[in-house]
Amino acid sequence: MSSVDLILPLLIVAPIVAATLPIALGLRYDRSGWSVAAITTSGLFAGALSLATVVYSDGRVIHALGDYPREYGIELVADQFSMLVVLLVTAVAAGVLAYTRRSGPRGNTFYSAYLLLVGGLLGISLTGDVFNLFVFLEISSLATYALISSGDGPEAAVAGLKYLILGTVAASMYLIGVGFLFMATGTLNMIELAAAIPAAERPTLVRVAFAFIFVGFAVKVAQWPVHTWQPDAYQQAPDGVTPLIAALVSTASAYAFARVLVTVFGVDYLASMPYAGEIVVTVGCVSVLAGTTLAVIQRDVKRMLAYSSVSQFGLIIAAYGIVIAGGADTAFVGAAIHLVGHGLVKAGLFLAVGLVAVSYDARSVDEYAGLATHRPVAAGTIAVLLLSLVGVPPSVGFVGKWYIALGAVESQLWPVAAVIFLSTMLTLAYVARLLEKMYFTPPSPLESTRPSGSVATDGGDDDPAGVAPDAALGSTSGSLESDGGPARDGVGRGAPHDVSVGMVAMVVAAAVAAVALGFAGGAFADLLEPFLTGVFG
């Protein structure tokens, strides 16, 4: 067994084991959770980079746990597709900590849930069997529920409970589908299933399994009309939590759905299944239009971005449908690029929104009036990330949409191409409204009196009086905050607060990466080529 093989289980086991340390160390040391999380996620990112180097140069890496038969044993697989998600998870998990270091939440139990979520997401990305995919989906769901509920007030608890209920229903639907697959084939391993499903003696069971799995993932990926958990979760979660769950939770679920589609069922088998491709395309397109329409009418910035995620993930699901209905591998490349690009863009946007809420106490679109004058760096990065969300070149958002639209044209699915164009126009509508507020609308007298804190690192005006360290750290408490740290984002509304260099640096880094990856469309296609060859032949 090589050292590379050991990286696979360590990427999953390390954060789950480390999740116990903040609680254990908290018995003696206050606020040790951040340090444990920072060390762990930094190590995970380094391990992911090392593993990616091997995968993209030598091919996929497989690690079998124990000596169990492959049909129902535990197998971990890293290939060219899964490594994109692993790199995204580890990078975002490490980067978000630069925000929570200053603005919280800071409770030791919070960072235990944080690391547990990271472990679950990495398990989703690397598992090679459909049952353990369910196990890791549940681990990530429970951790996400705890993180959402750590927000201040009863609204966060209600949002967390809604996520828990709908997430449990979704996972149950998926598990029922897995049960039907096992009944039809006698195996749980993804590679074994790919060979057994076309030869299954009871194809009706396989089709029913696909129906249950599709419905389960539709809830997990927040497709309309089973999307209702997502806006509440994004809005009510602490500002340090929203970037993590917005960038990774639905992204990992969308990846898992793609993995089940192309690796387990197979493109050829699904293409032969009546109306499978058409149903997936329709659900995705409806979510695209519904999500953008609902985003246009929102006034709260976090809620607006939450509905935009419904639309963006709808586009990814529509791309999967294009692959099934038309067999265009171009659309799959677009889905993979959009999956990673959207995660990166949403992480940056929600980090920037949290930064503005901390330093400027602005949460609604109207409260962003004059932001470019007071917070030029924050406004500039938000503008870049929003334009990437629209799909303006040369951004990663444009590259993903371009490949998906090209796949729709190649498959002669012209209505899908029209939906992409219409959704882009609707996205531009709510993006332009926010940009107009930031750059062309002066703040009202009430808004201009809001405290600005000391934000020299953001390029704005300094507060001569500065901010006392105790005031910057806040003093409110809430669930998951055993050490008395802040329950939401470390400040009360209207309280002065400074912004750290790390917070600004992460937002700027996300904007720079969103543009840089816009030039890497060909590189993405080349990296995925071995995987696509195995899937499409």
Salt bridges, closest charged atoms under 4 A:
GLU75 OE2 - ARG70 NE 3.38
ASP79 OD1 - ARG259 NH2 2.83
GLU192 OE2 - ARG70 NH1 3.65
ASP232 OD2 - LYS162 NZ 2.52
ASP232 OD1 - ARG303 NH1 2.95
ASP239 OD1 - LYS302 NZ 3.03
ASP239 OD2 - ARG363 NH2 2.87
ASP361 OD2 - ARG450 NH1 2.97
ASP366 OD1 - LYS437 NZ 3.30
GLU367 OE2 - ARG450 NH2 2.80
GLU367 OE2 - ARG493 NH2 3.82
ASP483 OD2 - ARG31 NE 3.21
ASP489 OD2 - ARG363 NH2 2.61
ASP498 OD2 - ARG102 NH1 2.68
ASP498 OD1 - HIS497 ND1 3.47
